[in-house]
Amino acid sequence: MVADHLLCRALLFLQEDASTAGRIAAAWYAGWHAEDFPLSAISWSKYTILTYAFATTTPEADTISLEASDDVLLSKFVTQAHQNNVKASLSIGGWTGSRFFSSNVGSAANRTSFVRAVINITRKYSLDGIDFDWEYPHRQGIGCNEINDNDTSNFLSFLQELRQHPLGANLTLSAATSIIPYTDSNGDPADIKPFSEVLDYIAIMNYDVWGSWSTGVGPNAPLNDSCADAGDQDGSAVGAVQAWTAAGMPASQIVLGVPSYGHSFAVSPGNAFEGGSKTTLKLFPQFDATDQPHGDRWDGDAGTDICGNSVPTGGVFTFWGLVDNDFLNADGSVKNGIASVYDDCSQTPYVYNSTSGVMVSYDDSRSFAAKGAFIKSNGLAGFAMWEAGGDSSDILIDSISALPAFLM
């Protein structure tokens, strides 16, 4: 029976529609948003793989945690993915769930236990893939992640052991990564080529490049920044792909992470506009860091994070949230009375409500199309959007995958 099931699954993916063969069209599905964005709302036919977020690491290497609600929803997610000829993956980690990756891969015994935990959860839910969203090996993320100088080499050893398992050998294994390649024990760029031999692809998270922590209002997900002033170069898709390929990851195994959301900033009209203009927005204007605007109804409120640190409101607007909050029209165009500018260097837009003083840097159909062209022209594996539920009427995903033969 098991052999028959595996054969059927193999045939299912061999029989995928030709329009979805080739490049990867992926997104993460955030289970905690299921009430507003149920599984039935997913445009399954527009994806080749969907990744459920998140399972989290625990202090015990042989245990991967899922919330009780995720246990039920994940099973339904996998079933619907398979019914729609889409691969179902599970992301382990995330911003709050990566705290114990370091210890889980930090010794030979723990690596074996963690492999066993991954295999067990894969079997339980009939998963096709696992996505490792470790933020970040050998670097601090949320503030209380365990860190070891040998995180990168230990992670590689873990992946190699996972691939040696009969089930692990056939999984689609991916890693969500920073725009900066992994570092070795000395903090220098690590040799990434061995990772390309055990991972099917990496998804470079080319978003959150600029935000409330920055010196000015910058692009959330710049396609390029080499054309910006030196002080405004904090990273981009172009630079990230150059860095990862130079470190040894083939372009054909790189997926570009793209955001269906943007960041908001409190900007006075005097700082928002060029000179005495009331229509031409500045790029990289100053903002009031003490006054973080609240985003849409999915935005996180101020509070205390899992490390015990105080955190402000997130200030995040999904693409649909920009429509919902009267920055954009239903077709994604800018509403009358809202100032806007498109930065030709970063290939990203900004909108500004001069009454509320809220500016948002985000991505729209034009910037997603530019990213799609970049993916195709550079031979990348495809795209992965955070998150599927952030789009509005499929404007973004339709735009990034609309190029002739993008998925061929």
URLINGI-V520787 format. One record per helix or strand of 3 or more residues. SS is the DSSP state (a for helix, b for strand). FROM is the first residue (numbers start at 1). TO is the last residue. Records with the same first field share a line. If there is no record, write none. Layout:
BEGIN
SS: FROM-TO ; FROM-TO
END
This chain:
BEGIN
a: 2-14 ; 18-20 ; 31-33 ; 39-41 ; 44-46 ; 68-83 ; 101-104 ; 108-125 ; 151-164 ; 168-170 ; 193-196 ; 230-232 ; 237-247 ; 251-253 ; 269-272 ; 319-324 ; 365-377 ; 388-390 ; 395-400
b: 24-30 ; 49-57 ; 87-93 ; 129-133 ; 172-177 ; 201-205 ; 254-259 ; 261-266 ; 316-318 ; 339-343 ; 348-353 ; 358-362 ; 382-386
END
